[in-house]
């Protein structure tokens, strides 16, 4: 009897020990719990963007009881510094936001997890993504993030000013844009084309983005295919730069010395017929009482449809130990966020899933459906670590070219020399 009793005690002790045991998976200690899998996420979205994003996370958590997404907002000024440190130490959150233009900082360092196998296992509908922003997330044939949105350069126009000037057709070519701008100025005295062309805190950034867009409209990239030299000192570059210079100095439809805030305010207050800016300006214009405007993709002024575009993408960092269940939960979160882009579109962004743009929740939003086609014509910045420096210098040189009404060929030659010098230093 003693032996049987002793055996039972031992068995009970073993069972108790197993029940209280801590499970070790991949070297990480996890409590033996059947609770939801936690997916940590850093958000850089604040203000209006933050409200919409937080609402999406709340809805995801409501509809996914087996997963809980926990967000921590990081101020944009500190975001990439903090992210770079965390990625290097392999203790970043489970999901992170990376602007498409910043992927090049991280992909070569091996700190972002390649998603292809995981997406294949989960049978993710990659064919539902608009190809241009998806392709911008590929490096050497592998996907390292998924695009949440596209924020492209588009055109806003004032319906009332067009009507007063007798402009009945949305201008498409460069000649049509200039003619519409002149017609409005003549008939109403308002500014024809509101585009910033001087340095303020934004470095006259629209000039470089327009220049790059108009090159692509002619089938020409701003840098060579290997990104090792400038590729704009040619006929396409002459056409693009001439249009920027002439709109200010010959046709005078844009004032010289107009900065970003001035360009925004002129259109916002109903004092400009057309305005080129990113989709993010939509919300500010919607809040302006009495402003009757339409937003459309950037006109294909010099050829085909093409416009500079950025993108917020969602990526999974490489951790010290990769937990398969946590990976699937993180990807479930990412795919759901892209699948519900109609909620994010309230902030002005263009969804990247084709299925989203046909949802009633999206098509019922004002303006968004009118410029959604810009996603298919999105042009990403070149993949070179020199781009930030190139961009800054081109902004300054384009500004000087417009302000001084420079000879186009001479200006392009100077720009080419400067860009090639920058590239050679990397």
C-alpha positions as CSV (number, residue, x, y, z in Angstrom):
1,X,0.0,0.0,0.0
2,X,2.8,2.4,0.8
3,X,4.3,1.9,-2.6
4,X,1.0,2.6,-4.4
5,X,0.5,5.7,-2.2
6,X,4.0,6.8,-2.9
7,X,3.6,6.3,-6.7
8,X,0.4,8.4,-6.6
9,X,2.2,11.2,-4.7
10,X,5.0,11.2,-7.3
11,X,2.5,11.2,-10.2
12,X,0.5,14.1,-8.6
13,X,3.7,16.0,-8.0
14,X,4.8,15.6,-11.7
15,X,1.4,16.7,-12.9
16,X,1.5,19.7,-10.7
17,X,5.0,20.6,-11.8
18,X,3.9,20.3,-15.5
19,X,0.9,22.6,-14.9
20,X,3.0,25.2,-13.2
21,X,5.9,24.9,-15.6
22,X,7.1,27.8,-17.7
23,X,7.3,27.0,-21.4
24,X,10.5,28.0,-23.2
25,X,10.1,28.7,-26.9
26,X,13.1,29.6,-28.9
27,X,15.0,30.6,-25.8
28,X,12.2,33.1,-24.7
29,X,10.3,32.5,-21.6
30,X,6.5,32.5,-22.1
31,X,3.9,31.8,-19.5
32,X,1.8,28.7,-20.3
33,X,-1.3,30.7,-21.0
34,X,-4.1,30.4,-23.5
35,X,-4.7,34.2,-23.7
36,X,-4.4,36.3,-26.8
37,X,-1.1,36.7,-28.6
38,X,0.2,40.2,-28.1
39,X,1.5,42.1,-31.1
40,X,3.5,45.2,-30.2
41,X,3.6,48.1,-32.6
42,X,5.2,51.6,-32.7
43,X,3.0,54.3,-34.2
44,X,4.4,57.6,-35.6
45,X,1.0,58.8,-36.4
46,X,-0.3,61.8,-34.4
47,X,-3.0,64.5,-34.8
48,X,-5.7,63.6,-37.3
49,X,-3.7,60.7,-38.7
50,X,-3.3,59.3,-35.2
51,X,-7.0,59.4,-34.5
52,X,-7.8,57.4,-37.6
53,X,-5.0,54.9,-37.1
54,X,-6.0,54.3,-33.4
55,X,-9.5,53.7,-34.5
56,X,-8.3,51.0,-36.9
57,X,-6.3,49.3,-34.2
58,X,-9.3,49.4,-31.9
59,X,-11.4,47.7,-34.5
60,X,-8.8,45.1,-35.2
61,X,-8.7,44.2,-31.6
62,X,-12.5,44.0,-31.4
63,X,-12.7,41.6,-34.3
64,X,-9.6,39.5,-33.4
65,X,-10.0,38.2,-29.8
66,X,-7.1,35.8,-30.3
67,X,-4.7,38.7,-30.9
68,X,-4.2,42.0,-29.1
69,X,-2.3,44.8,-30.9
70,X,-0.7,47.2,-28.5
71,X,0.5,50.5,-29.8
72,X,3.0,53.0,-28.5
73,X,3.2,56.4,-30.1
74,X,6.6,57.7,-30.8
75,X,7.1,61.4,-32.0
76,X,8.2,61.6,-35.6
77,X,11.3,63.6,-34.8
78,X,12.6,60.7,-32.7
79,X,11.0,57.8,-34.5
80,X,13.8,56.7,-36.8
81,X,16.5,57.3,-34.3
82,X,14.7,55.0,-31.8
83,X,13.8,52.5,-34.5
84,X,17.4,52.2,-35.8
85,X,18.7,51.6,-32.3
86,X,16.0,48.9,-31.6
87,X,16.5,47.2,-34.9
88,X,20.2,47.0,-34.3
89,X,19.7,45.5,-30.9
90,X,17.0,43.1,-32.2
91,X,14.5,44.3,-29.6
92,X,12.1,46.3,-31.8
93,X,8.4,45.9,-31.6
94,X,6.7,43.0,-33.6
95,X,5.5,45.4,-36.3
96,X,7.0,48.8,-37.4
97,X,6.1,51.6,-39.8
98,X,8.9,52.3,-42.4
99,X,8.4,55.0,-45.0
100,X,9.1,53.4,-48.4
101,X,11.9,55.8,-49.0
102,X,13.6,54.6,-45.8
103,X,13.6,50.9,-46.5
104,X,17.0,51.2,-48.1
105,X,18.4,52.2,-44.7
106,X,17.4,48.8,-43.2
107,X,17.0,46.1,-45.8
108,X,20.7,45.7,-46.6
109,X,21.5,45.4,-42.9
110,X,19.3,42.3,-42.6
111,X,17.1,43.8,-39.8
112,X,13.8,43.4,-41.5
113,X,12.2,40.0,-41.9
114,X,11.6,38.8,-45.5
115,X,7.9,38.2,-45.8
116,X,7.5,35.9,-48.9
117,X,7.4,32.5,-47.1
118,X,5.1,33.7,-44.4
119,X,2.8,35.4,-47.0
120,X,2.8,32.2,-49.0
121,X,2.0,30.0,-46.0
122,X,-0.9,32.3,-45.1
123,X,-2.1,32.5,-48.8
124,X,-2.1,36.2,-48.7
125,X,-3.8,37.8,-51.7
126,X,-0.8,39.8,-53.1
127,X,-2.6,40.2,-56.4
128,X,-5.0,42.5,-54.7
129,X,-2.3,45.1,-54.1
130,X,-1.6,47.9,-56.6
131,X,1.7,46.8,-58.2
132,X,3.6,50.1,-58.1
133,X,3.6,50.6,-54.3
134,X,4.1,46.8,-53.8
135,X,7.0,46.7,-56.1
136,X,8.7,49.5,-54.2
137,X,8.8,47.2,-51.2
138,X,10.8,44.5,-53.1
139,X,14.5,44.2,-52.9
140,X,16.3,41.5,-55.0
141,X,13.0,39.8,-55.6
142,X,12.0,39.6,-51.9
143,X,9.3,41.6,-50.1
144,X,10.4,43.2,-46.9
145,X,7.2,45.2,-46.1
146,X,3.7,45.7,-47.3
147,X,2.4,49.2,-48.4
148,X,-0.3,50.6,-46.2
149,X,-1.0,53.6,-48.4
150,X,0.2,55.8,-51.2
151,X,0.6,59.6,-50.6
152,X,1.1,61.0,-54.1
153,X,1.5,64.4,-55.7
154,X,-1.9,65.4,-57.1
155,X,-3.7,68.4,-58.4
156,X,-6.4,70.4,-56.6
157,X,-8.5,72.8,-58.6
158,X,-11.1,75.4,-57.6
159,X,-14.4,74.7,-59.3
160,X,-15.8,78.2,-58.8
161,X,-12.8,79.9,-60.4
162,X,-12.8,77.5,-63.3
163,X,-16.5,78.3,-63.9
164,X,-15.9,82.1,-63.8
165,X,-13.1,81.7,-66.3
166,X,-15.1,79.4,-68.6
167,X,-12.7,76.5,-68.0
168,X,-15.0,73.5,-68.5
169,X,-12.4,70.7,-69.0
170,X,-9.9,69.5,-66.4
171,X,-6.5,70.4,-68.0
172,X,-4.3,67.5,-68.8
173,X,-1.4,68.7,-71.0
174,X,1.1,71.3,-70.1
175,X,-0.4,73.7,-72.6
176,X,-3.9,73.1,-71.1
177,X,-2.7,73.7,-67.6
178,X,-1.0,77.0,-68.6
179,X,-4.0,78.1,-70.7
180,X,-6.5,77.4,-67.8
181,X,-4.2,79.2,-65.4
182,X,-4.0,82.3,-67.6
183,X,-7.8,82.2,-68.2
184,X,-8.5,82.3,-64.5
185,X,-6.0,85.1,-63.9
186,X,-7.5,87.2,-66.7
187,X,-11.1,86.6,-65.7
188,X,-10.8,86.8,-61.9
189,X,-7.4,88.2,-60.9
190,X,-6.7,85.1,-58.8
191,X,-3.5,83.1,-59.0
192,X,-3.4,80.7,-61.9
193,X,-1.1,78.0,-60.5
194,X,-0.1,77.8,-56.9
195,X,3.2,75.9,-56.6
196,X,5.9,76.7,-54.1
197,X,9.2,77.6,-55.7
198,X,11.3,79.1,-52.9
199,X,13.0,77.8,-49.7
200,X,11.2,77.9,-46.4
201,X,11.3,75.1,-43.9
202,X,10.2,72.7,-46.6
203,X,13.1,73.3,-49.0
204,X,10.7,74.3,-51.9
205,X,10.2,70.5,-52.1
206,X,7.4,70.5,-54.7
207,X,9.9,71.6,-57.4
208,X,12.0,68.4,-57.1
209,X,9.0,66.2,-56.9
210,X,7.4,67.9,-59.9
211,X,10.7,67.7,-61.9
212,X,11.0,64.0,-61.1
213,X,7.3,63.4,-62.0
214,X,7.6,65.2,-65.3
215,X,10.7,63.3,-66.3
216,X,8.8,60.0,-65.6
217,X,5.9,61.3,-67.7
218,X,8.3,61.2,-70.6
219,X,9.6,57.7,-69.7
220,X,12.8,59.0,-68.1
221,X,14.1,58.3,-64.6
222,X,15.9,61.1,-62.7
223,X,19.0,58.8,-62.2
224,X,20.4,56.0,-64.4
225,X,19.1,52.5,-64.0
226,X,22.1,51.6,-61.7
227,X,21.6,54.9,-59.8
228,X,25.3,55.8,-60.5
229,X,24.8,59.0,-62.4
230,X,22.3,61.8,-63.2
231,X,19.9,61.1,-66.1
232,X,18.1,64.4,-66.7
233,X,20.6,66.5,-68.8
234,X,18.6,65.5,-71.9
235,X,15.5,66.5,-73.9
236,X,13.2,65.2,-71.2
237,X,15.0,67.3,-68.6
238,X,14.8,70.3,-70.8
239,X,11.1,70.0,-71.2
240,X,10.5,69.5,-67.5
241,X,12.7,72.4,-66.3
242,X,11.5,74.7,-69.0
243,X,7.9,74.2,-67.8
244,X,8.9,75.0,-64.2
245,X,10.8,78.1,-65.2
246,X,8.3,79.4,-67.8
247,X,5.3,79.1,-65.5
248,X,6.9,81.7,-63.3
249,X,8.9,83.9,-65.7
250,X,7.2,83.8,-69.1
251,X,3.5,82.9,-68.4
252,X,3.6,84.4,-64.9
253,X,0.8,82.1,-63.6
254,X,2.9,81.4,-60.5
255,X,4.5,84.2,-58.4
256,X,8.2,84.0,-57.9
257,X,9.2,83.5,-54.3
258,X,6.1,81.6,-53.3
259,X,6.8,79.3,-50.4
260,X,4.9,76.2,-49.3
261,X,2.7,77.9,-46.8
262,X,1.9,80.7,-49.2
263,X,1.0,78.2,-51.9
264,X,-1.2,76.2,-49.5
265,X,-3.0,79.3,-48.2
266,X,-3.6,80.8,-51.6
267,X,-5.6,77.8,-52.6
268,X,-7.2,77.3,-49.3
269,X,-8.6,80.8,-49.3
270,X,-9.9,80.5,-52.8
271,X,-7.3,82.8,-54.3
272,X,-5.7,80.2,-56.7
273,X,-7.2,78.1,-59.5
274,X,-4.9,75.1,-59.3
275,X,-2.5,73.7,-56.7
276,X,0.0,70.9,-56.8
277,X,0.6,69.1,-53.5
278,X,0.4,65.7,-51.7
279,X,-2.9,64.0,-50.9
280,X,-2.3,65.0,-47.2
281,X,-3.5,68.5,-48.1
282,X,-7.0,67.2,-48.7
283,X,-8.1,67.3,-45.1
284,X,-7.0,70.9,-44.6
285,X,-8.9,72.0,-47.7
286,X,-12.0,70.1,-46.6
287,X,-12.1,72.1,-43.4
288,X,-12.1,75.4,-45.2
289,X,-15.6,76.8,-45.3
290,X,-16.8,77.8,-48.7
291,X,-13.9,76.2,-50.7
292,X,-15.4,74.4,-53.6
293,X,-12.6,72.2,-55.0
294,X,-11.9,68.9,-56.7
295,X,-8.8,66.7,-56.3
296,X,-7.5,64.6,-59.2
297,X,-4.2,62.7,-60.1
298,X,-1.4,64.9,-61.2
299,X,-2.1,65.7,-64.9
300,X,0.1,63.8,-67.4
301,X,1.4,67.2,-68.6
302,X,4.4,65.9,-70.6
303,X,3.2,62.4,-71.6
304,X,1.9,59.5,-69.6
305,X,0.5,59.5,-66.1
306,X,3.3,59.5,-63.5
307,X,3.7,61.3,-60.2
308,X,6.1,61.3,-57.2
309,X,4.7,59.3,-54.4
310,X,5.7,58.2,-50.9
311,X,4.2,55.3,-48.9
312,X,3.9,54.2,-45.3
313,X,4.8,50.5,-45.2
314,X,4.4,47.9,-42.4
315,X,7.4,45.6,-41.7
316,X,8.3,42.8,-39.3
317,X,11.7,43.3,-37.6
318,X,14.2,40.5,-37.2
319,X,14.2,39.5,-33.5
320,X,16.8,37.5,-31.4
321,X,14.3,34.6,-31.6
322,X,11.5,34.4,-34.1
323,X,8.3,32.9,-32.7
324,X,6.2,31.3,-35.5
325,X,2.9,32.1,-33.8
326,X,3.9,35.7,-33.1
327,X,4.9,36.0,-36.8
328,X,1.5,34.8,-38.0
329,X,-0.2,37.2,-35.6
330,X,1.9,40.1,-36.8
331,X,1.2,39.3,-40.4
332,X,-2.5,39.0,-39.7
333,X,-2.5,42.5,-38.2
334,X,-0.6,43.9,-41.2
335,X,-2.9,42.3,-43.8
336,X,-6.0,43.4,-41.9
337,X,-4.7,47.0,-41.8
338,X,-4.1,47.1,-45.6
339,X,-7.5,45.4,-46.2
340,X,-9.3,48.1,-44.3
341,X,-7.7,51.1,-46.1
342,X,-11.1,52.8,-46.3
343,X,-10.7,53.7,-42.7
344,X,-7.2,55.1,-43.3
345,X,-8.4,56.9,-46.4
346,X,-10.2,59.3,-44.1
347,X,-6.8,60.9,-43.4
348,X,-6.5,61.5,-47.1
349,X,-4.2,58.6,-48.0
350,X,-4.8,56.3,-51.0
351,X,-5.4,52.6,-50.3
352,X,-3.1,50.0,-51.8
353,X,-5.6,47.2,-52.0
354,X,-7.7,47.2,-55.2
355,X,-10.6,45.6,-53.3
356,X,-10.7,48.6,-50.9
357,X,-11.3,51.2,-53.7
358,X,-14.5,49.4,-54.7
359,X,-16.0,49.4,-51.1
360,X,-18.9,51.6,-50.5
361,X,-17.2,52.9,-47.4
362,X,-14.4,54.3,-49.6
363,X,-16.4,55.5,-52.6
364,X,-18.7,57.4,-50.4
365,X,-15.8,59.5,-49.0
366,X,-15.5,62.9,-50.7
367,X,-12.6,63.5,-53.1
368,X,-10.7,60.2,-52.3
369,X,-12.1,58.2,-55.2
370,X,-11.3,61.1,-57.5
371,X,-7.6,60.7,-57.0
372,X,-7.3,57.0,-56.1
373,X,-5.9,56.3,-59.6
374,X,-2.7,58.1,-58.6
375,X,-1.6,54.9,-56.8
376,X,-1.1,53.1,-60.2
377,X,1.1,55.9,-61.5
378,X,3.2,56.2,-58.3
379,X,6.9,57.0,-58.8
380,X,9.1,56.1,-55.9
381,X,12.4,57.9,-55.2
382,X,15.6,56.2,-56.5
383,X,17.1,53.5,-54.4
384,X,20.4,55.1,-53.4
385,X,21.7,56.2,-50.0
386,X,22.7,59.4,-51.8
387,X,19.1,60.4,-52.5
388,X,18.5,62.6,-49.4
389,X,21.5,64.7,-50.3
390,X,20.6,64.7,-54.0
391,X,17.1,65.8,-53.2
392,X,18.2,68.7,-51.0
393,X,20.7,70.0,-53.5
394,X,18.3,69.6,-56.5
395,X,15.7,71.6,-54.5
396,X,18.1,74.5,-54.0
397,X,19.3,74.4,-57.6
398,X,15.8,74.2,-59.1
399,X,14.8,77.1,-56.9
400,X,17.7,79.2,-58.1
401,X,17.0,78.2,-61.8
402,X,13.4,79.4,-61.4
403,X,14.2,82.6,-59.4
404,X,17.0,83.7,-61.8
405,X,15.2,82.6,-65.0
406,X,18.3,80.6,-65.9
407,X,19.1,79.1,-69.3
408,X,17.7,75.6,-69.2
409,X,20.7,73.8,-70.7
410,X,23.2,75.6,-68.5
411,X,21.1,74.9,-65.4
412,X,20.8,71.2,-66.2
413,X,24.5,70.9,-66.8
414,X,25.2,72.4,-63.4
415,X,22.7,70.2,-61.7
416,X,24.1,67.1,-63.4
417,X,27.6,67.9,-62.2
418,X,26.4,68.5,-58.7
419,X,24.4,65.2,-58.6
420,X,27.2,63.1,-60.0
421,X,29.6,64.6,-57.5
422,X,27.3,63.6,-54.7
423,X,26.8,60.1,-56.0
424,X,30.6,59.6,-56.3
425,X,31.1,60.4,-52.7
426,X,29.0,57.5,-51.5
